[in-house]
């Protein structure tokens, strides 16, 4: 037995399932939403599913649970299609759209209907409502719920059948800081139990804290399939910060006969060095008698690494530098025309 939140959930030895996306293609008329996409989501870790708007994340997740039929390719859960699973909610739980509920029902009635459809013990309804923090509003009509409460209800529905595979699409939308921390902890614990957890989000800072592995797509195609650590270590935005009373001389040494090295001045007089690691910078400075006051590696954030990876996959890009726009705007005075 393991404890999730305040509820006890029985573990099952069969939780070694995986999601396999095999050359998935989905077209809507002339629009290609997903283009020959292949990856695996393995159990025992939280896999983040990232991509710009319109990248095909939601379409892919809908294809996993049979809501969208592939134009080509297939998606398998533990070697089978979702449609072939006799009691699907006992193997796969999903939160794709928190608002897709009957607003006139109470929270408990909503979950009870779902439980009956898959032969799930009705006692699970009260258990999952307590698990997600909704035990005090079980009889309230769903139309009175905030977005954060709807998200919690959607998580409860996903967990209702105690499945080994879980999909969450933007689960932190509408949650307050306590709720975000709760869902982060929940997903990590579900993965630690051996379940397969796939979660999409646009919040890079949250993914950096939650995910163990990342699948990144752009324009329906695979861009990256790597651990968070691997993705960050290969980012072109990793840099070395160095401060020295001989900054000008050090800058010359770093860029002279050092192909691929770029040096930028920081706001406090320090230097930001790209294309060379900290030990190499320190050795170069020592060889030429340059005094250093600071030498540290600065790793790119997940947001920076993501922006680099998906630079060519963004459909909606701003064409104006907002800072330069602000500085070039002349305020109008009373009585003048803009």
C-alpha positions as CSV (number, residue, x, y, z in Angstrom):
1,X,0.0,0.0,0.0
2,X,1.1,3.5,-0.7
3,X,-0.2,6.9,0.5
4,X,-1.1,9.6,-2.0
5,X,-2.2,12.8,-0.3
6,X,-4.4,11.7,2.6
7,X,-5.7,8.6,0.9
8,X,-4.4,5.0,0.7
9,X,-4.3,3.5,-2.8
10,X,-3.6,-0.2,-3.5
11,X,-0.5,-0.8,-5.6
12,X,-0.6,-3.4,-8.5
13,X,2.3,-5.5,-9.7
14,X,1.2,-4.9,-13.4
15,X,2.3,-1.2,-13.5
16,X,5.0,-1.6,-16.1
17,X,3.1,-0.2,-19.0
18,X,4.3,2.2,-21.6
19,X,2.9,4.5,-24.3
20,X,4.3,3.9,-27.8
21,X,3.7,6.5,-30.5
22,X,4.7,4.9,-33.8
23,X,5.0,7.1,-36.9
24,X,1.8,8.9,-36.0
25,X,0.4,11.3,-38.6
26,X,-2.8,13.2,-38.2
27,X,-4.2,15.5,-41.0
28,X,-7.2,17.7,-40.8
29,X,-7.9,18.5,-44.5
30,X,-4.7,20.1,-45.8
31,X,-3.4,20.8,-42.3
32,X,-0.8,18.4,-40.9
33,X,-1.2,18.5,-37.1
34,X,1.2,15.6,-36.4
35,X,3.8,14.5,-38.9
36,X,5.4,11.0,-38.7
37,X,5.9,11.2,-34.9
38,X,7.5,8.4,-32.9
39,X,8.5,8.2,-29.2
40,X,8.0,6.1,-26.1
41,X,6.8,7.1,-22.7
42,X,8.3,4.7,-20.1
43,X,7.1,3.9,-16.6
44,X,8.7,5.1,-13.4
45,X,9.3,8.7,-14.4
46,X,7.4,11.9,-15.2
47,X,7.7,12.6,-18.9
48,X,7.1,16.2,-19.9
49,X,5.5,16.8,-23.3
50,X,6.6,20.2,-24.6
51,X,6.1,22.3,-27.8
52,X,4.9,25.7,-29.0
53,X,1.2,26.4,-29.6
54,X,0.0,24.3,-32.6
55,X,2.9,21.8,-32.3
56,X,0.5,18.9,-32.1
57,X,0.7,18.0,-28.4
58,X,-3.1,17.9,-27.7
59,X,-3.7,16.0,-30.9
60,X,-1.1,13.4,-30.0
61,X,-2.6,13.0,-26.5
62,X,-6.1,12.7,-28.0
63,X,-4.8,10.0,-30.3
64,X,-3.4,8.0,-27.4
65,X,-6.9,7.6,-25.9
66,X,-8.7,7.1,-29.1
67,X,-10.4,10.5,-29.4
68,X,-8.6,11.3,-32.7
69,X,-8.0,8.5,-35.2
70,X,-4.5,8.5,-36.9
71,X,-4.3,9.3,-40.6
72,X,-1.3,7.0,-40.5
73,X,0.7,5.2,-37.9
74,X,-0.6,4.0,-34.6
75,X,-0.5,4.5,-30.8
76,X,-0.2,1.6,-28.4
77,X,-0.6,1.3,-24.6
78,X,1.2,-1.7,-23.3
79,X,1.2,-3.1,-26.9
80,X,-2.5,-2.5,-27.5
81,X,-4.7,0.2,-28.9
82,X,-6.9,2.1,-26.4
83,X,-10.0,0.9,-28.2
84,X,-9.1,-2.8,-27.5
85,X,-8.9,-2.3,-23.7
86,X,-12.0,-3.8,-22.1
87,X,-12.0,-1.5,-19.0
88,X,-9.9,1.4,-20.2
89,X,-10.2,3.7,-17.2
90,X,-8.6,0.9,-15.1
91,X,-5.5,1.1,-17.3
92,X,-5.4,4.6,-18.6
93,X,-6.5,7.8,-16.9
94,X,-6.5,11.2,-18.6
95,X,-7.2,14.9,-17.9
96,X,-7.3,16.6,-21.3
97,X,-10.0,19.2,-20.8
98,X,-11.1,20.1,-17.3
99,X,-14.2,21.9,-18.6
100,X,-15.6,18.9,-20.5
101,X,-18.0,17.9,-17.7
102,X,-21.8,18.0,-17.2
103,X,-22.1,21.3,-15.3
104,X,-25.5,20.4,-13.7
105,X,-24.1,17.3,-11.9
106,X,-22.5,17.3,-8.5
107,X,-18.9,16.2,-8.2
108,X,-19.7,12.9,-6.6
109,X,-22.5,12.1,-9.2
110,X,-20.1,13.0,-12.1
111,X,-17.5,10.5,-10.8
112,X,-20.1,7.9,-9.9
113,X,-21.3,7.9,-13.5
114,X,-17.8,7.4,-14.7
115,X,-17.1,4.6,-12.2
116,X,-20.2,2.7,-13.3
117,X,-19.2,2.9,-16.9
118,X,-16.1,0.9,-16.2
119,X,-17.2,-1.4,-13.4
120,X,-15.2,0.6,-10.8
121,X,-16.1,0.2,-7.1
122,X,-18.2,3.2,-6.1
123,X,-16.1,3.5,-2.9
124,X,-13.4,4.9,-5.1
125,X,-15.4,8.1,-5.7
126,X,-15.1,9.4,-2.1
127,X,-11.5,8.2,-2.0
128,X,-10.3,10.2,-5.0
129,X,-12.4,13.3,-4.0
130,X,-10.5,13.3,-0.7
131,X,-7.2,12.7,-2.5
132,X,-7.6,15.8,-4.6
133,X,-8.9,18.0,-1.8
134,X,-12.6,18.1,-2.9
135,X,-14.1,16.1,-0.1
136,X,-15.9,19.1,1.3
137,X,-17.7,20.0,-2.0
138,X,-18.9,16.6,-3.2
139,X,-22.6,17.7,-3.5
140,X,-21.9,21.1,-5.1
141,X,-23.0,21.5,-8.7
142,X,-20.0,21.6,-11.0
143,X,-21.2,24.8,-12.6
144,X,-20.1,26.6,-9.4
145,X,-16.6,25.3,-9.5
146,X,-13.6,27.5,-10.3
147,X,-11.1,26.4,-12.9
148,X,-8.7,25.2,-10.2
149,X,-11.5,23.1,-8.7
150,X,-12.3,21.7,-12.2
151,X,-8.7,20.7,-12.6
152,X,-8.8,18.8,-9.3
153,X,-12.0,17.1,-10.4
154,X,-10.4,16.1,-13.6
155,X,-7.4,14.6,-11.8
156,X,-9.9,12.7,-9.6
157,X,-11.5,11.2,-12.7
158,X,-8.2,10.2,-14.1
159,X,-7.3,8.4,-10.9
160,X,-10.7,6.8,-10.4
161,X,-9.7,3.4,-11.9
162,X,-6.3,3.4,-10.3
163,X,-4.6,3.1,-13.7
164,X,-1.0,2.4,-14.5
165,X,-0.9,5.1,-17.3
166,X,-1.8,8.7,-16.8
167,X,-2.0,11.7,-19.2
168,X,-2.3,15.3,-18.0
169,X,-2.7,18.2,-20.5
170,X,-1.9,21.5,-18.8
171,X,-2.9,20.3,-15.3
172,X,-1.7,23.4,-13.4
173,X,-4.0,25.8,-15.3
174,X,-6.1,27.7,-12.7
175,X,-4.3,26.2,-9.7
176,X,-3.0,28.5,-6.9
177,X,0.6,28.0,-5.6
178,X,-0.5,25.4,-3.1
179,X,-2.4,23.5,-5.9
180,X,0.6,23.7,-8.2
181,X,2.9,22.2,-5.5
182,X,0.3,19.5,-4.8
183,X,0.0,18.4,-8.4
184,X,3.8,18.4,-8.8
185,X,4.1,16.2,-5.8
186,X,1.3,13.9,-6.9
187,X,2.8,13.3,-10.4
188,X,6.2,12.6,-8.9
189,X,4.7,10.1,-6.5
190,X,2.6,8.4,-9.2
191,X,5.7,7.9,-11.2
192,X,7.7,6.6,-8.2
193,X,5.0,3.9,-7.8
194,X,6.0,2.7,-11.3
195,X,3.2,4.3,-13.3
196,X,3.7,5.9,-16.7
197,X,3.0,9.7,-16.4
198,X,2.9,12.0,-19.5
199,X,2.2,15.7,-18.8
200,X,2.2,18.7,-21.1
201,X,2.7,22.2,-20.0
202,X,3.7,25.7,-21.2
203,X,5.3,26.5,-17.8
204,X,8.9,25.7,-18.3
205,X,9.8,26.5,-14.7
206,X,7.3,24.0,-13.5
207,X,8.5,21.3,-15.9
208,X,12.0,21.9,-14.7
209,X,10.9,21.0,-11.2
210,X,8.5,18.1,-12.2
211,X,9.8,16.2,-15.2
212,X,12.5,13.6,-15.4
213,X,12.4,13.2,-19.1
214,X,11.3,15.4,-22.0
215,X,9.6,14.9,-25.3
216,X,9.8,18.1,-27.4
217,X,7.9,18.5,-30.6
218,X,7.5,21.3,-33.2
219,X,5.2,21.5,-36.1
220,X,4.1,17.9,-35.4
221,X,7.7,16.5,-35.6
222,X,10.0,15.2,-32.9
223,X,12.6,17.8,-31.9
224,X,14.1,16.2,-28.7
225,X,13.8,13.0,-26.7
226,X,16.1,13.3,-23.7
227,X,16.4,13.7,-19.9
228,X,16.1,17.2,-18.5
229,X,19.8,17.1,-17.5
230,X,20.9,16.0,-21.0
231,X,18.8,18.8,-22.6
232,X,20.2,21.5,-20.4
233,X,23.8,20.3,-20.7
234,X,23.7,20.6,-24.5
235,X,22.1,24.1,-24.6
236,X,24.0,26.7,-26.6
237,X,23.1,29.2,-23.9
238,X,25.3,27.5,-21.2
239,X,27.9,30.1,-20.3
240,X,30.7,31.0,-17.8
241,X,30.6,34.1,-15.7
242,X,34.0,35.6,-14.8
243,X,35.0,38.8,-13.1
244,X,38.5,40.3,-13.2
245,X,40.2,43.6,-12.6
246,X,41.9,42.9,-15.9
247,X,38.6,42.2,-17.8
248,X,39.7,43.9,-21.0
249,X,42.9,41.8,-21.3
250,X,41.0,38.7,-20.4
251,X,38.4,39.4,-23.0
252,X,41.1,39.7,-25.7
253,X,42.8,36.4,-24.6
254,X,39.4,34.6,-24.6
255,X,38.5,35.6,-28.2
256,X,42.0,35.5,-29.7
257,X,42.8,32.3,-31.5
258,X,39.7,30.7,-29.8
259,X,37.2,29.9,-32.6
260,X,33.6,29.7,-31.5
261,X,34.1,31.6,-28.2
262,X,31.9,34.7,-27.7
263,X,32.5,37.2,-24.8
264,X,29.8,39.6,-23.7
265,X,30.1,42.3,-21.0
266,X,27.7,42.0,-18.1
267,X,25.9,44.9,-16.4
268,X,28.3,44.8,-13.3
269,X,31.5,44.7,-15.3
270,X,31.7,40.9,-15.4
271,X,32.1,38.9,-18.5
272,X,29.7,36.2,-19.9
273,X,31.7,33.6,-21.9
274,X,30.0,31.3,-24.4
275,X,31.8,28.4,-26.1
276,X,34.3,27.6,-23.4
277,X,33.9,25.8,-20.0
278,X,34.9,27.2,-16.7
279,X,38.1,25.0,-16.2
280,X,39.4,26.2,-19.7
281,X,38.7,29.8,-18.8
282,X,40.5,29.5,-15.5
283,X,43.5,27.7,-17.1
284,X,43.8,30.4,-19.7
285,X,43.7,33.2,-17.2
286,X,46.3,31.4,-15.0
287,X,48.7,30.9,-17.9
288,X,48.7,34.6,-18.6
289,X,48.8,35.8,-15.0
290,X,45.3,37.3,-15.1
291,X,43.7,37.7,-11.6
292,X,40.1,36.4,-11.3
293,X,37.6,37.5,-8.7
294,X,34.8,35.2,-9.8
295,X,34.6,32.1,-12.1
296,X,31.3,30.1,-12.2
297,X,29.4,28.0,-14.7
298,X,25.9,29.4,-15.5
299,X,23.6,26.7,-16.9
300,X,20.8,27.6,-19.3
301,X,17.3,27.5,-17.9
302,X,14.8,25.0,-19.4
303,X,13.0,28.0,-20.9
304,X,16.2,29.1,-22.7
305,X,16.9,25.6,-23.9
306,X,13.3,25.2,-25.1
307,X,13.4,28.5,-27.0
308,X,16.6,27.4,-28.8
309,X,15.2,24.0,-29.7
310,X,11.9,25.3,-31.0
311,X,13.1,28.6,-32.6
312,X,12.1,27.4,-36.1
313,X,8.8,25.8,-35.0
314,X,6.9,28.8,-33.7
315,X,3.8,29.7,-35.7
316,X,3.1,33.0,-33.9
317,X,6.1,35.2,-33.4
318,X,6.2,38.8,-32.4
319,X,7.9,41.0,-34.9
320,X,8.7,43.9,-32.7
321,X,11.1,44.3,-29.8
322,X,8.9,45.5,-27.0
323,X,11.7,47.2,-25.2
324,X,12.7,49.2,-28.2
325,X,9.1,50.0,-28.9
326,X,8.7,51.4,-25.4
327,X,11.8,53.5,-25.7
328,X,10.8,54.9,-29.0
329,X,7.3,55.9,-28.0
330,X,6.8,59.6,-27.4
331,X,4.2,60.4,-24.8
332,X,1.4,62.7,-26.0
333,X,0.6,65.8,-24.1
334,X,-2.8,67.2,-23.3
335,X,-4.4,68.6,-26.4
336,X,-2.0,66.9,-28.9
337,X,-2.9,64.2,-31.3
338,X,-1.1,60.8,-31.3
